[in-house]
Amino acid sequence: VAVTFLLRVIDLDHIPYVLSGDEASMGIEAVKVLRGSLSNPYTTGWLSHPTLYFFMQSVALGLGGISTAALRWSSALCAALSVLWLYKLSRRWYGRRVAIIAALIYAGWHFAVHYGRIGLYNICDPFFALGVVWYAQRGLDEGRWWPWAVSGLLLGLCVYFYMGARLIPFILLMFLLLRWAQGASLWRRYRRHILVCALLAVLAALPLLVYYLRHWSDLMARWSAVGIVPSGWLANEAVITGKTEAQLLIQQFRKAFLAFNLYPDPTYHYMPGIPLLQFGPAIVFALGVFVGVFRPRRQMNLLLLAWYMLIVVMGGMLLENPPSSARLVLLIPPVIWLSSIGLVTLLDYLACLIQQPRWMSTLAAICLALVMFYSSIRFYYVKYTPSHTYGGANTEVADNIGRYLRAFGAGYSAYFFGSPRMYYNFATIPYLAQNVSGVDAPEDQNADLTWVTGSGAPVFIFLPERLPEIEKVMRQYPNGTVRQYKNDRGVPLFYAYEVDVP
């Protein structure tokens, strides 16, 4: 837990190197909580996301100030706590050595590290899934009601977080059905406990469920926006490409299914340039899938395969632009387990072939897990972080403008010459520069400056393509200071003209 937390909390202000618009949009909602304009945790806010998480982020902002690092703290903490339940479930299902290997892989896996370092709540999906299943497992093992109650409470609370968490009830159901098929007398022995679990889940989720009953469109908003059927993408793409809808569905499935082995994430939420697993881990993961398919009844292999297929279909195939890593975060636990099983199985067979004791294969497996841990951490901090691909070019500009304007504080007004490429309401800018008001310049580059309000000391910001307009600004506001801001590759990001105020 400590190592996992440290790897996700060190230098949060600069790694990832910019604050994305999605992170900042959630941050703006959290600031509303601090200032009292958002007071209901049982409703929805930005892009129909439930508001409870914004209240959690507001605690960090209240303690650490309105900053990039404070906004990301809750993700780091959630990611660190998840490894505890991951270890416990791994040990219960597969033994100590698989548990150690799984924890090592999780702690250092670049995909898990990244989503544990950004101010989005996607990383809460594994946290709730592991917690729900772990306490249900404890309820079965111990025969007491309180683990079922905790499982139900977590199951109800997950509704307030990322949309993918809505699949966690299906994961719990698959787990219970598998345990029933393995011989557990679920309904006869645990029906009261299961009812307690269901009751607490409903009670915990009830405030938001009531809201959704009154605002059905908010419940289905993201599915309507990015689902390939309701958004019309599937039908339109069939017309554009000439492929049948069945061919497109197969293509979608292939991209999602092979997100960890072949296809890289195409979105700015991560975009590592490689599949979500590096070469070595991808091999043992594929072997783990093979073992799971041919030994489905051993321990919980069938659950891992079903869990994997559920998210591949619902979070990948049926949504636009797979494999979008943000929608596959709930796959972190089953991928880690299958990779650990594949590594252990491979080394057990090798030890058997060369007639070595089992402890030798265990030692070798842990050593290889440490090598994968180091390689993945090195990839994230040494290769990915300096590549500056996270967020995209406009996010890099917005982050630098926000940090620049934040130094001015209250009493200043920023006039932004960025349209049609960018606008001042790109969430990263207003989040970082809380006290500076902003106005967008007209898109017509020949327009005069009558739109400048004159309230507050003016600061003019120009994107490179609109820099020629600085001349008319300098004529009306002489004796100012021109500043140029570049990234570390020497590419101009923006220009600022600071008017000297008497």
Protein Blocks (a to p, Z undefined) as FASTA:
>chain_A
ZZmmmmmmgokllmcfbdcfklmmmmmmmmmmmnopacbfbbcfehhiafklmmmmmmmm
mmnopafklmmmmmmmmmmmmmmmmmmmmmmmnojklmmmmmmmmmmmmklmmmmmcccf
klmmmmmmmmmmmmmmmmmmnopaklmmmmmmmmmmmmmmcfklmmmmmmmmmmmmmmmm
nopafklmmmmmmmmmmmmmmmmmmmmmmmmmmmmmlmmmmmmmmmmklnommmmmmmmn
opafklmmmmmmmmmmmmmmmpccfbfklonopafbdfklmmmmmmmmmmmmmmmmgojl
mmmmmmmmmmmmmmmmmpghiacfklmmmmmmmmmmmmmmmmmmmmmmmmmmnopafklm
mmmmmmmmmmmmmmmmmmmmmmmmmnomggpjmlmmmmmmmmmmmmnoghiacdddfbfk
bcfklmklmmmmmmlccddddfblkbccklpnogajadddddfklmmmmmmmmmmmghia
cdddddfkopafbdcdddddZZ
